[in-house]
Amino acid sequence: MISAQAWSDAEVLWDFHQMHHAVRPCSVAVGLGSHDLGVADATVALYKQGMAPLIVFTGATSRTTLSRMPHGEAVHYRERALELGVPSVDIMVEPRARNTGENIQFTRDLLAEASIEVSSVLLVSKPYEERRAYATARKLWPDVDFVSASTPMTLQEYVDSIGDAHLVLDMLVGALQRLMIYPAQGFMVSMPVPDAVTAAYERLCVQGFTSRLAPTSKSESRVDNVTG
């Protein structure tokens, strides 16, 4: 049972994790692999709105996706996009990335090898991964403008889609921790965390929503996967 205080704190983190960018047309849309096919759906919806002429799906498998996406997250995302009517010629697949940094690095390299000029990227992720993905991309691809996007939904709607409120709160806490510790490790740019968000995060940790916290040593935390 999630207490009223824990839910309120989770709402604070949920709102902070989203960048609240106004979506605009970009050179390419990049869908970051995860357990959530909703990322593929959101990417396709933006493509159909004319927000990008090309889609890149990036992601291998992780401990949370191996059973449901055995061919790799990016491959399954591509299959979903094809089902939704996106022409295969407008989809590229990067199938090797196992963490957010590799998602960005390998996608950048893939597009460069294909001689595709990129000045802006529509970065599509799970709602609570927007800020983390943006901070990572700004670090690793600094000469490109990024616009963050995800499926528009409330925390309650996301919990209902996952079916496990405790797990979702764990993931919100884990994503916030990474925003705080990864800049010092060189994995992303620093993004200020308001005191109210820090306080909500700390209360959730005390209440035990900690299963998705990353190891604190540099050597261990770098293998953390984008799926969190």
N, C-alpha and C positions, 0 to 999 in steps of 0.2 A: 504493500500500500504506500503510495506516494503522499507525503504530508503536504498540506497547503503551502507551507514555507518552502519546501523543496521544489514544488511546482512553480511557485513564484520566482524562485532563484533560477530555475531552468529557463523560464521565459526571458529573464534578463540575459542569460548566455545565448539563447536562441537568437534574440534580436541583435546582439553584438556580433555574432559570428557572420551575419549577413552584411554585405558591403552597401546595400541599398543603392547600387549604381543605376542610372538611367540607361537602359539598353539602347545601343545604337549600332549601325552597320559597321562591321569589322572585316579585316582581310580573311579571317578564318575563324571557325568555331572549334574549340578543343573541348571534347567531353572526357572528363577525368574518370578513369575506371574505378569501380567499386562494386559492392554487392547490390547496388540500387539501380535497376533498369530505368528508374525515373530520370536519371541523368541523361540517358540516351533519348528518352521521350522529350525532355526539355530542350536538348540540343536540336533535335529534329524540328520541334515547334519553332525555334528561333530561325533555323534554316528556311523553313517554309514562309516565315514572315519577311524574308529577304535580308536578314541580319548578317548573313555570311554566305558566300558562294561555295564554300568548301568546308567539309567537316573532317577533323582528325579525332579518332577515338584512340585513347592510350591506356594501356594497362595489361599486365600479365595475369597471374592468379595470386591469391593470398590464402591464408588459412581460413578466411571467412567466405571465400568465393570458389575454392577448388571444387567442391562437390556440386554447386549449382551452375558454375561456369567453367567446365573442365577444359574448354578450348581457349580460355583466356577472356578477361573482361572486355578488352577492345573488340575481339572477334564477335562476342555475343552482342555487344552494343551495335556493331555493324549489321548483324543479322536482324536486330530489332529495327534499325533504321530502314533497311531494305523492305521489311514487312510494312513499314509506315509510308513507303512510296518514294524514298530518296533514291535517285539513280546511283548505281554503283560507282560511276565515274566521279561523283562528287564526294566520295568517302575514301579517306586514307586510314590505314590502321598501323598503329605503333604497338607491337605486342610484347615488348620486353620489360617495360617499366614496372618496378615493384614498390616504388614509393613516390611521394609527390615530387621530389626533386628530379627523379628520373623521368617522371611524366613530362616535366617541362623540358629538361635537357634533351631527351630523345625525340620529342616532338619538334623542338627547334632544329635539331640536326636533320630529321627526316624532311622537313620543309626546305631546308637549305640544300640538301642533296637533290631535291626535285626542282631546284631553281625557282621556287615559289617565293615571290617577294612578300614580306609580311611587315606591315607597319602597325597593325593593331590585332588583338586577339580577344575573342569573346570566350571567356574562360568559364566553362559550365561544370558545376560540381553539385554535391548534395548541399542543401541549404546551410547546414552547420559547418560546412567546409569552405565556404566562400572566402572568408578572411585569411584562413591558413593558406589556401591555394594562391590567393593574390599576393600574399607576403613572400611566398616561395618564388613565384614567377617574377616578381620585381627584383629579387636577388639574382636570379639565374639568367634572366633575359631582359636586362635593364633598358635596352634601346627600343623596346616595343611598348605600346600603350595597351593596358589590359582593362577590360570591362568584365566584371563578375556577374554571373547569372546562375539561377537555379530554378527549380519548380516553385512557383509562388504558392505557399501553403503555411498554415499555422503550425505551432508545435503540436497541438492536439491532433491535427490532421496527419502529421508525420508519425506520431506515436501510433495512431490507428493503422497506418499503412505498414508499420513494422511489427506491431502486435506485442511489443515488450517495452513498457515505459521505463523500467529500470535500466535496460540496456541503452535506450536513447539518452537518458540522463548521464549515464557513464560516458557515452561518446561525446556529449557536449562538454563534459569536464575534461576529458582527454584532449580534445581539440584546443581548449583554452590553455591547458598546461603547455602544449607545444608552442603556442604563440608566445608564451612567456620565456621558455627555455631555449628554443631553437635559434633565435637571433645570435645569442652568445656563442653558439656552436657553428655559426656560419651558414646555416641552412636557409635562412629567410631574413628579410629586412625586419627591423624592429617596428612594431606598431603599438602605440600607447594603449594600455588597458585602463579604463576608468576605475576609480576606487570602488564604485558600486558593483562593477562586474567582478573585480577581485574578491570583494566581500562575499558575493553570491557564490563564486567558485569555492572559496574556503569553507563556507557553510555546507555545501554539497559534499566536499571531501570529508568533512567531519561526520556527515550522515552516511558515509560509506559508498558513495558513487564513484568508485576508484578503479574499477576493473580495466579501464582503458587508459590509465596513466602510463606514460612512456618511462622506460628506465632512465635514470638521470645521468649515466655516464655517456660521453660522446660516442664511444665505440659501439655501445649497445643501441642507443636511440636511433642511429642512422638507418638501421635496418627496418625501422617501423614502417608499415605499409600505409598507403593512402587510405585504405579502407578503415584504418583506425582500430 
